[in-house]
Amino acid sequence: MNEQTEQKNLISQQERIIPSHFNYDDVIQWIEKKGVELYGDHFTIIENDHSVIYRLIAYFLRDQETAFRYNMTLHKGIILSGPVGCGKTSLLNIMKYLTPAGHKFSVKPCRDISFEFIKDGYQVIDKYANGRLYTSDPKIYCFDDLGVENNLKYYGNECNVMAETLLSRYDIFISKRIPTHITTNLSASEIEQHYGIRVRSRLREMCNLIAFENKVKDKR
């Protein structure tokens, strides 16, 4: 066993014994059961993903002490990043059922938002940027697959729909502390390339980063 493998095993052991009033192994079993219910018998949680999933559990169960040990801030949102097929969307959809009332969120594909923009124009940006309180509208969104949408035109005017939406969501985060969640295949430098340095900076301020390893297997 090499030094890198020994270090990884040590980190895994330490994560297993993090003191918490939640039983994380039981929660992982629940996640796997819910995944089978939603996606079929092929859904499974592999041990190599536990490090990522422990962090998601700590965040979405609002486990303050464990989140602190993982250097996460609960008033921020989540960016879940990783290669295509690692299970980001599935996990966030399952987390909707784990999240307590008051922190529920809706998952919305960025591609669908772009298609809505073609049809309805700039009001779509306001629709998904709007974090109005005391309404029946979802206050928290998870924008799924950031980076797969393209810059689109509405009556000849080109717009980076998600960049404008995220900048508006930042304003709401600052003024009302309403978080935003994101899944993406993009690295930080790729986010800057697609959306600009301003968006990259805002995302760093408003989101916790949870990342799969680049070499994780495609689970599809």
Secondary structure by P-SEA (a helix, b strand, c coil): ccaaaaaaaaaaaaaaacccccaaaaaaaaaaaaaaacccccccccccaaaaaaaaaaaaacaaaaaaaacccccbbbbbbbcccccaaaaaaaaaaacccccbbbbbbaaaaaaaaacccaaaaaaaaccccccccccbbbbccccccccccccccccaaaaaaaaaaaaaaaaccbbbbbcccccaaaaaaaccaaaaaaaaacbbbbbccccccccc
